[in-house]
């Protein structure tokens, strides 16, 4: 499967081409964060990011697409480099189908920001870039979109290998953790209906959760007293439905997913759960308001047994926080207010995400100013609040303010 993208490119280059049209663009970004996003108490992180996007049409029915970025980031004399390919694929267009082979983003779902049915997409929660879209990672896959009618399509995806999400983890780590990533493909299908006033889709997925789990093992060597932790990824099946409908200036969105672990696994794992996001947005000439309810239900939830070994309870607590299974019912909400000013040269936004009982939340203001057609300036912050054993409370060390300068070419 990993040879599909190179083979597709060779096939496209070898095909007769009536015309070749190339499109090259990119940007340079300078960023500063007052705190890293790695729970390591690092302050004053600078980042230099180069982005490039190249599209090459090969005749009327083939296209090569490459989009990637490389970031040099660190503090003081310590620096690291992280490179990410958003896409590196061959796109073939047919009369009633589209075929994409290679590295690509496969985004599913219609809710704002939180997408329960987005089974394929890994998320990098540690990136030192300010935009939400910067966090979404791509996967190597083959994707076939069949256009069954003017309003209905069927998308089938075969993923090659596994790409995990990156989540904040304390540094230095309080425990010894060994990674055990799966080496298996992923499968998914999605039926999409696009109408004049209402869109909906049905989806199914078979693969692994992109979010990690901790499993506490007994010490394996004579004289060893500290337990060994394994970071692994649950084998799951997922089923989803999403809906978007507009009524005048109002928009209604809902997204529901049901995820169940597959097969028996002696390691600590997740339980079957439902995840619902539903809300409404209202648009004005220069303003947009969006409010969503977020509900997670784990029917077979059981509280952590206080008689379990400390290591097992530690792993269970971390797993519950990461996968939203701290209780049988977990309720929350999101709210986003966005406004455009000065002929759309100035954009402001405030995002709030909260969980209840116990209360914990994130506040994220963001201001973007278009200095010119080629230069944008951004400033914002992320403020986490809550008890230490809650999702956002555990991230209080990552409170940060940030600024960014971006030059487009």
C-alpha positions in Angstrom: 0.0 0.0 0.0 2.8 2.4 0.8 3.9 2.2 -2.9 0.5 3.4 -4.1 1.4 7.1 -4.2 4.7 6.7 -6.1 3.1 4.2 -8.6 0.2 6.6 -9.1 2.6 9.5 -9.8 4.5 7.4 -12.3 1.3 6.3 -14.0 0.1 9.9 -14.3 3.4 11.2 -15.7 3.4 8.4 -18.3 -0.1 9.2 -19.5 -0.7 11.5 -22.5 -1.2 15.1 -21.3 -2.8 17.8 -23.3 -1.7 20.5 -20.9 0.5 20.9 -17.8 -0.5 23.6 -15.4 1.4 24.1 -12.1 0.5 26.1 -9.0 3.1 26.9 -6.4 2.4 28.8 -3.2 3.5 28.9 0.5 4.2 31.0 3.5 6.8 31.8 6.2 5.6 32.0 9.8 7.4 33.3 12.9 5.6 32.4 16.1 6.1 32.9 19.8 4.4 31.0 22.7 4.8 32.0 26.3 4.5 28.2 27.2 5.0 25.0 25.3 2.1 22.6 24.9 4.0 19.6 26.3 3.4 19.8 30.1 7.1 20.4 30.6 7.1 23.9 32.2 9.1 25.3 29.3 8.6 29.0 28.8 9.3 31.3 25.9 9.0 29.0 22.8 10.0 30.4 19.4 9.1 28.7 16.1 10.1 29.3 12.5 7.8 27.5 10.0 8.1 27.1 6.3 5.0 26.0 4.3 4.8 25.0 0.7 1.9 23.8 -1.5 2.4 22.6 -5.1 -0.2 21.4 -7.5 0.5 20.1 -11.0 -2.2 19.3 -13.5 -1.3 16.6 -15.9 -3.9 16.7 -18.6 -7.6 17.2 -17.8 -8.0 14.2 -15.5 -4.8 13.9 -13.3 -3.3 16.1 -10.7 -0.3 15.8 -8.3 -0.6 17.6 -5.0 2.1 18.2 -2.4 1.6 20.3 0.7 3.8 20.3 3.7 5.5 22.3 6.5 8.6 22.1 8.5 8.9 23.8 11.9 12.1 24.7 13.8 11.1 25.4 17.4 12.6 25.6 20.9 13.8 27.9 23.6 17.2 29.2 24.4 19.8 27.0 22.8 17.5 23.9 22.6 15.8 23.4 19.3 13.9 20.7 17.5 12.5 20.2 14.0 9.2 18.7 13.1 8.1 18.1 9.5 4.6 17.3 8.4 3.1 16.5 5.0 -0.5 17.5 4.8 -0.8 15.9 1.4 1.4 14.1 -1.1 -0.9 12.4 -3.5 -2.1 11.6 -7.0 -5.6 12.7 -7.8 -7.4 11.1 -10.8 -10.8 12.4 -11.9 -13.3 10.2 -13.8 -16.8 10.9 -15.1 -18.5 9.6 -11.9 -15.6 9.1 -9.5 -12.5 10.6 -7.9 -9.5 8.5 -6.8 -6.8 9.9 -4.4 -3.7 7.8 -3.6 -1.1 8.9 -1.0 -0.8 11.1 2.1 -4.0 13.1 2.7 -6.4 14.5 5.2 -9.6 12.7 5.6 -12.0 14.9 7.5 -15.4 13.7 8.4 -18.1 15.5 10.4 -20.1 18.7 10.3 -20.0 19.9 13.9 -17.8 22.9 14.9 -14.4 22.0 16.3 -15.4 18.7 17.9 -16.1 15.9 15.4 -17.1 12.5 16.9 -17.3 10.9 13.5 -13.9 12.0 12.3 -12.4 8.6 12.9 -9.4 8.8 10.6 -7.8 12.2 11.6 -5.0 12.2 14.1 -4.6 15.5 16.0 -1.3 17.1 17.2 -2.3 18.8 20.4 1.4 19.8 21.1 2.1 21.9 18.0 3.4 25.4 18.5 1.2 26.9 15.8 -1.8 29.0 16.6 -4.6 27.9 14.2 -7.0 25.0 15.0 -6.4 23.6 11.4 -2.6 23.4 12.2 -3.3 20.5 14.6 -4.9 18.1 12.1 -2.6 15.5 10.7 -2.8 13.5 7.4 -2.7 9.7 6.9 -1.4 7.5 4.0 -4.5 6.2 2.3 -6.4 5.3 -0.9 -9.7 7.1 -1.2 -12.3 6.5 -3.8 -15.3 8.8 -4.1 -18.2 7.5 -6.2 -20.6 10.2 -7.4 -23.9 8.3 -7.5 -26.1 11.2 -8.4 -26.1 15.0 -8.2 -26.8 14.8 -4.4 -25.4 11.5 -3.3 -21.9 10.1 -3.1 -20.1 7.2 -1.5 -16.6 7.5 -0.1 -14.5 4.4 0.6 -11.1 4.7 2.4 -8.3 2.2 2.9 -5.7 3.5 5.3 -2.1 2.3 5.1 -0.6 1.7 8.6 -1.4 3.9 11.6 -0.8 7.5 12.6 -1.4 8.4 16.3 -2.5 11.7 17.8 0.1 13.6 19.8 -1.1 14.6 23.3 0.6 16.6 26.0 2.5 14.4 28.4 4.6 15.5 31.5 8.3 15.9 30.9 10.1 14.4 32.6 7.6 11.6 32.7 6.4 10.5 36.1 6.4 6.9 34.9 8.3 4.7 32.4 6.2 4.4 29.3 6.8 2.0 26.3 5.1 2.7 23.1 3.3 -0.1 21.2 1.8 1.3 18.0 -0.3 -1.0 15.8 0.9 -1.9 12.4 -2.4 -2.4 10.7 -4.5 -0.8 8.1 -7.8 1.1 8.6 -11.1 0.9 6.7 -13.9 3.3 6.4 -16.9 4.2 4.3 -19.2 7.3 4.2 -22.5 7.9 2.4 -23.1 11.7 1.9 -26.2 13.4 0.8 -26.0 17.1 -0.2 -29.3 19.0 -0.6 -30.3 22.6 -1.0 -31.1 23.1 2.6 -30.0 19.9 4.3 -26.9 17.7 4.3 -26.4 14.4 6.0 -24.0 11.5 6.0 -23.7 8.0 7.4 -20.3 6.5 8.2 -18.6 3.3 9.4 -15.0 2.7 10.5 -12.8 -0.3 11.4 -9.4 0.3 12.8 -7.7 1.8 15.9 -8.5 4.8 18.0 -5.9 7.6 17.4 -5.9 8.5 21.1 -3.6 6.5 23.3 -4.3 4.3 26.3 -2.1 3.4 29.3 -1.8 -0.1 30.6 0.1 -0.9 33.8 2.2 -4.0 33.7 3.8 -5.9 36.6 7.6 -5.4 36.9 9.3 -7.7 34.5 12.8 -8.0 35.8 14.1 -9.5 39.1 14.5 -6.8 41.7 12.5 -4.3 39.6 9.8 -2.6 41.8 8.4 0.1 39.5 5.7 -1.0 37.1 6.1 -0.7 33.4 3.4 1.3 31.5 2.5 0.5 27.8 1.0 3.2 25.6 -1.2 1.4 23.2 -4.2 2.1 20.9 -7.6 0.4 21.1 -8.9 -1.7 18.2 -12.4 -0.2 17.6 -15.4 -0.1 15.3 -17.2 3.2 14.8 -20.5 4.2 13.4 -21.6 7.8 12.8 -24.3 10.0 11.5 -24.1 13.8 11.0 -26.6 16.4 9.8 -26.5 20.1 8.8 -29.6 22.1 8.0 -30.1 25.8 7.4 -33.3 27.8 8.2 -33.0 31.4 7.2 -30.0 32.9 9.0 -29.9 30.0 11.4 -27.8 26.8 10.9 -28.4 23.6 12.8 -25.7 20.9 13.1 -25.6 17.5 14.9 -23.1 14.7 14.9 -23.4 11.4 16.7 -20.9 8.5 16.9 -21.0 5.1 18.5 -17.6 3.5 19.2 -17.1 -0.1 20.5 -13.8 -1.9 21.1 -13.1 -4.9 19.0 -12.0 -8.3 20.3 -10.6 -9.3 23.6 -7.5 -7.4 24.9 -5.9 -8.1 28.3 -4.7 -4.6 28.5 -6.6 -1.7 30.0 -8.9 -0.3 27.3 -11.9 1.9 26.6 -15.6 0.9 26.9 -18.3 1.3 24.3 -19.6 4.8 24.2 -21.8 7.3 22.5 -20.6 10.8 21.6 -23.0 13.6 20.6 -22.4 17.2 19.5 -25.4 19.3 18.5 -25.9 23.0 18.2 -27.0 26.1 16.3 -25.3 29.0 14.7 -26.6 32.5 13.8 -25.0 34.7 11.2 -25.2 38.5 10.8 -23.4 40.6 8.2 -20.2 40.9 10.3 -20.9 38.5 13.2 -21.3 34.8 13.8 -22.5 33.0 16.9 -22.2 29.2 17.5 -23.3 27.2 20.5 -23.1 23.4 20.9 -24.0 20.9 23.5 -21.5 18.0 24.0 -22.6 14.7 25.6 -20.7 11.5 26.1 -22.4 8.4 27.4 -20.5 5.2 28.5 -23.3 2.7 29.4 -20.9 0.2 31.0 -18.9 2.8 33.0 -17.6 1.6 36.4 -15.8 3.9 38.9 -12.2 3.3 39.5 -11.8 0.7 42.3 -9.9 2.2 45.2 -8.5 -1.3 46.1 -6.6 -1.6 42.7 -2.9 -1.1 42.7 -1.7 2.5 42.4 -0.3 2.0 38.9 -3.6 0.5 37.6 -5.6 3.4 39.1 -3.2 6.0 37.7 -3.6 4.4 34.2 -7.3 4.3 34.5 -7.5 7.9 35.5 -5.4 9.0 32.5 -7.5 6.9 30.1 -10.7 8.3 31.5 -9.5 11.9 31.0 -8.2 11.4 27.5 -11.2 9.4 26.2 -14.0 11.3 28.0 -14.9 8.4 30.2 -14.6 9.9 33.7 -18.3 9.1 34.4 -21.3 7.4 32.9 -22.5 10.7 31.6 -20.1 13.6 30.7 -21.8 16.9 29.7 -20.3 20.0 28.2 -20.7 22.7 25.7 -18.8 24.9 23.2 -19.4 28.6 22.2 -17.7 30.5 19.5 -18.2 34.2 18.7 -16.5 35.6 15.6 -16.6 39.1 14.1 -15.1 40.9 11.1 -14.0 44.5 11.3 -12.5 47.2 9.1 -13.7 45.7 5.7 -12.7 42.2 6.9 -9.0 43.2 7.5 -9.5 42.5 11.3 -11.0 39.3 12.5 -11.7 38.5 16.2 -12.9 35.3 17.8 -13.5 33.9 21.2 -13.9 30.1 21.7 -15.0 28.6 25.0 -15.1 24.8 25.7 -16.4 23.6 29.0 -17.2 20.3 30.8 -19.5 20.2 33.8 -19.6 18.4 37.2 -16.9 19.2 38.0 -16.5 22.4 36.0 -13.5 22.8 33.9 -13.0 24.9 30.7 -10.8 26.4 28.0 -11.0 30.1 26.9 -9.3 30.9 23.6 -9.3 34.5 22.2 -7.8 35.0 18.8 -7.2 38.2 16.8 -6.0 38.2 13.1 -5.0 41.3 11.2 -4.4 41.4 7.5 -1.6 43.9 7.3 -1.5 43.5 3.5 -2.4 40.9 0.9 0.7 39.0 1.8 1.2 39.6 5.5 -1.0 38.5 8.4 -0.5 39.2 12.2 -2.1 37.0 14.9 -2.3 37.2 18.6 -4.2 35.1 21.1 -4.2 33.0 24.3 -5.3 29.7 25.7 -6.5 29.7 29.3 -7.3 26.4 31.0 -9.1 26.1 34.4 -10.3 23.3 36.5 -9.5 20.7 39.2 -6.3 18.7 38.5 -8.2 15.5 37.8 -10.3 17.0 35.0 -9.5 17.3 31.3 -8.8 21.0 31.1 -7.6 21.3 34.7 -4.8 18.8 33.9 -3.6 21.3 31.2 -3.3 24.4 33.4 0.5 24.2 33.0 0.0 24.9 29.3 -1.7 28.2 29.7 -0.1 30.4 27.1 -0.2 33.6 25.1 1.0 33.7 21.5 1.8 36.0 18.6 2.5 35.1 14.9 3.7 36.9 11.8 2.9 35.2 8.5 4.2 36.1 5.0 2.5 34.5 2.0 4.2 34.0 -1.4 
